[in-house]
Amino acid sequence: MPFISAFDVIGPNMIGPSSSHTAGACSIALLARKMMPETIAKVRFLLYGSFAKTGKGHGTDRALLGGIMGFQTDDRRIPDSYAIADETGLAYEFSYDTSEDDIYPNTVDIFMTGEKGFELSVRGESLGGGKVRISRINGVDVDFSGEYSTVIVVQKDKPGVVAHITKCLSDRGINIAFMKLFREARGETAYSIVESDDRLPEELADQIRENGYVKEVMLVQA
């Protein structure tokens, strides 16, 4: 029998009626925000499955908008997300796909544009009980939860890059909990995702970027 924690039974601290449709949605958007190297100027949310069909009644749209602005799941500002986004000048858009059935029920694609033009797309899935996972970055299938501090390295799929990343972590005494490599195709864009028990120092990103095949580094603190 699998271990069940009190968190699984009680659920997360949250504003809203649903740990999947509200807290999970907020957590996905908050993770997406943490991945952006620039302040977000514009965001589009594409909701699928039950997110699209019944999520609005559970405040999924407000939770997503709140998360993208940095709100935690228990932030009392979530019900006022639309007004706050309008006040801050954040451009936002929601669209809904209820026809796609070959996809996890509580799924959202988030398309972000930074104030300097950086673009990033992230797919997140709300798994229940407030737990989430990021399953796609810029169209490439990935897998991480955000429960650990995470370094995401966008790189060219070339020999030596992974060794460089692990050396940078080792040099700073950072313990690797999980490490996975995802790629479009051999020799094309790849994503190294390293999850750690330790907080990641900001200067780690600059050290990893010293490799010529590294395109971008994102640090997501737990």
N, C-alpha and C positions, 0 to 999 in steps of 0.2 A: 504493500500500500504506500503511495507517495506521501512524503511529508507535507502537511498543511500547516501553514503558519497563521498566527492571529491576523496578519495583514490580509491573507487570502479570504478569511472569514468575514472580517469587519470591513475591509476595503480601505481606500485612502481617505485622508482628510480632503473634503472637496466642497465646492459650491455647485449645486445642481443635483438632479434626481438619479443620475445613472453613472456608475463607475466606468462603464464602457463608452457611452455616448457623450459624457461630459468630462469626467476626469481624464479618461484615456485620450480624448480629442485634445484637451489642453496640453497634456504631456507630449503628445506627438508634435504639436506646433512649437512648444517650448524647445524641444530638441532641435527642430529645424532652425529655429532662431539662433541657437547656440552654434550651429554649423556655419552660419553666414559670417564672413569676415568683414562685412560692411553693415551699416545701419540699413534696415529694410525700408525701401521707399514704396514698393508696390508688391502686392501678393495676390495670388489667385488660388482658390481652393476648389478642387474637383472631388466631390464626394461620391462614393459608390455604395451599393448594397443597402444595408439598414441605416448606415450613416445618411444616405440620400433619401431613403423612404420615410424614416421615422425620427431621424436625428434632430430635426429642427424643433420638434416638440420637447426634446430633452435638452435643448440649449447647445447642441453640438456646434452650431455656427458661432455662437457667442464664445464658447470655450476655445475654439480654434483661433478666433480673432484675439482673444485674451492671451493665449499661449504665445502667439507670434509677437505680441507686444511685451512678453516677458513675465506674464502673470503666472503664479503657481496655481495648483489645482484648488487651493482653498482661499484664493484671493477674492475678497468681497466685491471687487470691481468687475468681475466677469459679467454679471447681468447688464452692465452698462458699457460693454465692449464697443458697440457700434458708435455710441456718442464719443467715447474716448478716442477711438481711431479717427473719427472725423475732426476732433479738436486738435489732434497731433499732426494731421495732414497725411496719414497713412492711406494710400489708395488700396482698395480691396475689392475682390469680386468672388462670388460663389457660383458654382455651376454643379449640376447634379446628373449622374448617370445611373439610371435605374434599370437599364437593359443588360449591362455587363454582368453575367452570372458566373464566369470563370475567375472569380476573385474572392479574397477573404471578405466576409460581410461588412466589417467595420473598417473600411479603408478610405484613405484620403491621399490625393496627390497635391503637393504644395509647391507652387511655382513662385519663386522669390526673385526680385530685382533689387539690388542695392543702390544706395544713393550715388555711387560712382559707376554704376552699370554692371556690376558683377551679377551673374545669373546662376541660380541653383534650383534644381528640382529634387524633391524628396518625396518618397512614398512611405506612409506610416500605416500601421495596423494596430487597432486597439483590441487586446486579447482577452479582456475581462479582468475585473478586480483592480482596475487602474493600471495594469501592466500593458506595455506597448512594445513594438519593435519597429525599427526602420528597415524596410525590405528593398528599397531601391534608391539609388542616388544617380541623378542624371541619366536615367534609363538603364543603369547597370544593377543587376540583382545583388543585394548585399544582405547582411543580417547582423544587427546589434540592438541592444535593449536600452542603452542609456543608463542602466543601473550601475555601471562602472564608469570611471573616467576613461575617455576614449580618444585616441588619436587616429584620425582618418587621413591617409596619405593618398593623394591622386598622383599617379606616376605613369611613366612609360613602362610597359612590361618587358624589362631588360634584366639580365643577370646582375646580381650585386646590390640591387636596390633594397631588397628585403634585409640583407645582411647589414647594410648601412643603417636602416631603421633600427634594427635590434641593437646595434652597437651604440647608437645615440641614446637609447633607453638604458642600456647597461652602464654607459659612462656616467649616467646620472642616478644610478642605483634604483631605477624604477622596475618594479616587479611586474612581469607580464602574466595576467590572469588568463586571457584568451587572445589568440592572434589568428586572423583569417585573411586570405587573399582572394579577391574577386576580380575578374577581368572580362572585357568585351570579347577578345580573341587574342591569340598568341601574338605578342609584339605590339599590341594596341594599348589603349588606356586600361589601367588596372587600379584597384583600390585595396590598399593594405589597411586593415582595421585592427587596432590593438587596444584591448580593454585591460585596465590596470586597477589594482586596489589603491594605488597612490594618486595623490593629486598631481597633475601634470604641470610642470613649470612652463611659463609662457615662452621662455627662450628655447625650449625643446623644438618648437616649430622652426625657428631660424636655423638651428643645427641640422635638422632633417632636410631643409631646403638647399643645403650646400651640395647635395647630389644633383648633378645636371639633369637627371631623368625625372626628378620630382617636379610636378607642376603646381601642386597646392597642398597645404597642410591645414587641417582643421582640428582644434582641440575642443572637446566637449567635456566639461567638468561635471562629475556626478553631483 
